[in-house]
Amino acid sequence: MKTLAIIGCGRIASLQHFPAISQIEGVRIKYACDLIESKAQAMKDKYPTLVENVITDYKIALADEEVEAVFVLTPNYMHYTITMDALRAGKHVFCEKPITVSYDLSVEMAEEAKRQNKILNIGVCNRYNAGVEKLKNMIDNGELGKVYHIYCSFRGCRSIPGLGGDFTTKSVSGGGVLIDWGIHFLDIALYLLGNANLVSASCDAYCELAKDMKSYKYKNMWAEDTMDVENGTNDVDDFISGYVRTDKASISFNGAWAQNIAPIEMYIDILGDKGGARLQYGEDFEFFDGDTLEASKPAFEMNNMFIAEDSAFLQAIDSGEKTKTYIDNILQSMLLLDVLYKSSDAKKEWHV
Ligand SMILES: NC(=O)c1ccc[n+]([C@@H]2O[C@H](COP(=O)([O-])OP(=O)(O)OC[C@H]3O[C@@H](n4cnc5c(N)ncnc54)[C@H](O)[C@@H]3O)[C@@H](O)[C@H]2O)c1
């Protein structure tokens, strides 16, 4: 039986991790923890046989020797502090993406995990998506030939989250659409390429559509409970565009939490010299065969990637295996975000 604590009972916790963990055998959640007690209580009410206690101070869970592992599902800047405290208290940690608000702090977290000899997995859940896995197998088997370019589109319409709150405050989130959505897409790109080393990157980040927060009009405001246009901050990217060189292939991308273009376009194009693929984010993909000139949708069984990633974390605790989402394997994605923001700030290409 694995004894866990869940720290942070907001959206990703309630929509994905509690439901996923409830499907996994041999697990008890000794503590559901949130600064806002009612959010933790709501999880206990929903999963009365799984969740045992409600707390607001995560240090109570860290002091409990029965707790073997914790899930850190809080806003980005708190990932660092809670994860470091948990590792030092001898716990294994699953920490949501991004690792935290900067590359340097991410490296410190990786070093602490090594020092404490604990598993520290990061929630780049798409690495457990069956469609991404199928595509990676095809690339690794040579079916696309040499992959020379990947293009990522992560563009919504008017959908800045929680304007003025945690998501749009750089000191809390580390950035806007790039660190929030871009991490998933660029991490998939680097994962598909397989251990590509970064060479240089060029990027421009924009904060345009909610410069005057009070007059911003939107179609969709997720995280609306954290919105604060009266007293809050919006100092992060709502649109981003960039170009990346690696030692294997180049990557280009456009991302928008908000833009004055209506269609929502969430996909990744992988261009190989034998074939290409368009992966619809979180869904299936179309493969174009450069020989037959036919397009097809390769068959695979879609899975629940959150159950897969949470199960992989719990198994890694027993096996000690440093899986594909062990922190060391995600540092390159954090480095990429760091370099892209540096390029945008400096308004020039940034060499790694
Ligand atoms: N993997 C994914 O696809 C995915 C999707 C959404 C969010 N996320 C990540 O999950 C994290 C949380 O995002 P969210 O949308 O659930 O945010 P949220 O604001 O809905 O939830 C965060 C919760 O953490 C709580 N919290 C903050 N500080 C705390 C502390 N010190 N102790 C205990 N609780 C604390 C807040 O009260 C809040 O309820 C973010 O890092 C985000 O990037 C990942």
The ligand as a Gaussian input file, in Angstrom:
#p B3LYP/6-31G(d) Opt

LIG

0 1
 N       -0.333000      18.646000     -16.954000
 C       -1.230000      19.502000     -17.378000
 O       -1.770000      19.377000     -18.466000
 C       -1.607000      20.662000     -16.492000
 C       -2.841000      21.293000     -16.684000
 C       -3.189000      22.334000     -15.834000
 C       -2.306000      22.765000     -14.841000
 N       -1.088000      22.150000     -14.705000
 C       -0.126000      22.620000     -13.688000
 O       -0.658000      22.312000     -12.390000
 C       -0.315000      23.336000     -11.461000
 C       -1.597000      23.857000     -10.807000
 O       -2.432000      24.406000     -11.797000
 P       -4.010000      24.516000     -11.550000
 O       -4.589000      24.944000     -12.844000
 O       -4.502000      23.298000     -10.896000
 O       -4.032000      25.752000     -10.531000
 P       -5.119000      26.050000      -9.414000
 O       -4.913000      27.475000      -9.049000
 O       -6.468000      25.599000      -9.863000
 O       -4.702000      25.093000      -8.214000
 C       -3.560000      25.301000      -7.436000
 C       -3.959000      25.087000      -5.979000
 O       -2.772000      25.133000      -5.177000
 C       -3.148000      25.709000      -3.933000
 N       -1.928000      26.149000      -3.254000
 C       -1.131000      27.200000      -3.544000
 N       -0.113000      27.265000      -2.686000
 C       -0.250000      26.222000      -1.832000
 C        0.490000      25.760000      -0.712000
 N        1.590000      26.391000      -0.285000
 N        0.041000      24.664000      -0.066000
 C       -1.086000      24.029000      -0.462000
 N       -1.833000      24.434000      -1.519000
 C       -1.420000      25.516000      -2.190000
 C       -4.095000      26.829000      -4.321000
 O       -4.895000      27.250000      -3.241000
 C       -4.900000      26.167000      -5.419000
 O       -6.077000      25.554000      -4.968000
 C        0.421000      24.422000     -12.259000
 O        1.797000      24.250000     -12.074000
 C        0.054000      24.135000     -13.706000
 O        1.071000      24.506000     -14.626000
 C       -0.748000      21.106000     -15.487000

